[in-house]
Amino acid sequence: MKKNQALADLSVQIALFDKQHAEIYDLLETLKRAVNKGTPLTEMFYGIDMLIDKALFHFKSEEEPMLKYNYDG
């Protein structure tokens, strides 16, 4: 899937969250390229750690307003 289409599919029409989606997408694509090139796992740890940190931050960022406004979706 192309980046623009993937990001459009993920869009929640909130600029902050859409930006975070794009950052996570880029990290995943970078890791995918590294795997496809046969990069040793030990060389990918930094990228994996960044992805985990970004994902945790992102989910917490989304969760706070959902709880605040009693979002049930």
BALOBA-1460 file (C-alpha; in Angstrom, 3 decimals):
// residues 73
<rec num="1" residu="m" x="0.000" y="0.000" z="0.000"/>
<rec num="2" residu="k" x="1.254" y="3.470" z="-0.830"/>
<rec num="3" residu="k" x="2.040" y="5.827" z="2.038"/>
<rec num="4" residu="n" x="-0.530" y="8.473" z="1.098"/>
<rec num="5" residu="q" x="-3.338" y="5.922" z="0.863"/>
<rec num="6" residu="a" x="-2.296" y="4.228" z="4.110"/>
<rec num="7" residu="l" x="-2.233" y="7.555" z="5.943"/>
<rec num="8" residu="a" x="-5.591" y="8.552" z="4.468"/>
<rec num="9" residu="d" x="-7.025" y="5.268" z="5.733"/>
<rec num="10" residu="l" x="-5.589" y="5.942" z="9.196"/>
<rec num="11" residu="s" x="-6.668" y="9.578" z="9.346"/>
<rec num="12" residu="v" x="-8.790" y="10.625" z="12.293"/>
<rec num="13" residu="q" x="-8.927" y="14.269" z="11.107"/>
<rec num="14" residu="i" x="-6.944" y="15.412" z="14.156"/>
<rec num="15" residu="a" x="-3.623" y="16.854" z="13.014"/>
<rec num="16" residu="l" x="-1.623" y="15.703" z="16.042"/>
<rec num="17" residu="f" x="-2.777" y="12.099" z="15.754"/>
<rec num="18" residu="d" x="-2.432" y="12.038" z="11.985"/>
<rec num="19" residu="k" x="1.153" y="13.292" z="12.381"/>
<rec num="20" residu="q" x="1.846" y="10.534" z="14.894"/>
<rec num="21" residu="h" x="0.366" y="7.973" z="12.487"/>
<rec num="22" residu="a" x="2.752" y="9.216" z="9.788"/>
<rec num="23" residu="e" x="5.753" y="8.950" z="12.130"/>
<rec num="24" residu="i" x="4.826" y="5.391" z="13.116"/>
<rec num="25" residu="y" x="4.268" y="4.490" z="9.461"/>
<rec num="26" residu="d" x="7.722" y="5.830" z="8.569"/>
<rec num="27" residu="l" x="9.364" y="3.855" z="11.386"/>
<rec num="28" residu="l" x="7.613" y="0.677" z="10.252"/>
<rec num="29" residu="e" x="8.708" y="1.245" z="6.657"/>
<rec num="30" residu="t" x="12.296" y="1.822" z="7.784"/>
<rec num="31" residu="l" x="12.266" y="-1.417" z="9.769"/>
<rec num="32" residu="k" x="10.672" y="-3.274" z="6.856"/>
<rec num="33" residu="r" x="13.467" y="-2.108" z="4.544"/>
<rec num="34" residu="a" x="16.069" y="-3.168" z="7.106"/>
<rec num="35" residu="v" x="14.525" y="-6.638" z="7.393"/>
<rec num="36" residu="n" x="14.331" y="-6.978" z="3.601"/>
<rec num="37" residu="k" x="18.036" y="-6.058" z="3.328"/>
<rec num="38" residu="g" x="18.921" y="-8.710" z="5.888"/>
<rec num="39" residu="t" x="20.074" y="-6.235" z="8.514"/>
<rec num="40" residu="p" x="21.031" y="-8.098" z="11.698"/>
<rec num="41" residu="l" x="18.490" y="-7.757" z="14.472"/>
<rec num="42" residu="t" x="21.074" y="-6.241" z="16.796"/>
<rec num="43" residu="e" x="21.430" y="-3.332" z="14.359"/>
<rec num="44" residu="m" x="17.656" y="-2.788" z="14.342"/>
<rec num="45" residu="f" x="17.191" y="-2.552" z="18.112"/>
<rec num="46" residu="y" x="17.303" y="1.256" z="18.120"/>
<rec num="47" residu="g" x="14.562" y="1.460" z="15.485"/>
<rec num="48" residu="i" x="12.483" y="-1.124" z="17.309"/>
<rec num="49" residu="d" x="12.860" y="0.801" z="20.564"/>
<rec num="50" residu="m" x="11.852" y="4.027" z="18.797"/>
<rec num="51" residu="l" x="8.781" y="2.321" z="17.352"/>
<rec num="52" residu="i" x="7.724" y="0.987" z="20.750"/>
<rec num="53" residu="d" x="8.217" y="4.391" z="22.394"/>
<rec num="54" residu="k" x="6.284" y="6.198" z="19.638"/>
<rec num="55" residu="a" x="3.441" y="3.672" z="19.739"/>
<rec num="56" residu="l" x="3.112" y="3.844" z="23.525"/>
<rec num="57" residu="f" x="3.145" y="7.652" z="23.454"/>
<rec num="58" residu="h" x="0.635" y="7.701" z="20.598"/>
<rec num="59" residu="f" x="-1.841" y="5.355" z="22.271"/>
<rec num="60" residu="k" x="-1.622" y="7.333" z="25.506"/>
<rec num="61" residu="s" x="-2.161" y="10.556" z="23.529"/>
<rec num="62" residu="e" x="-5.289" y="9.119" z="21.914"/>
<rec num="63" residu="e" x="-6.593" y="7.528" z="25.087"/>
<rec num="64" residu="e" x="-6.598" y="10.698" z="27.203"/>
<rec num="65" residu="p" x="-9.159" y="12.662" z="25.134"/>
<rec num="66" residu="m" x="-11.208" y="9.510" z="24.570"/>
<rec num="67" residu="l" x="-11.574" y="9.083" z="28.316"/>
<rec num="68" residu="k" x="-12.127" y="12.806" z="28.882"/>
<rec num="69" residu="y" x="-14.970" y="12.955" z="26.376"/>
<rec num="70" residu="n" x="-16.372" y="9.464" z="27.097"/>
<rec num="71" residu="y" x="-15.683" y="8.229" z="23.565"/>
<rec num="72" residu="d" x="-17.191" y="4.755" z="23.201"/>
<rec num="73" residu="g" x="-15.886" y="3.808" z="19.727"/>
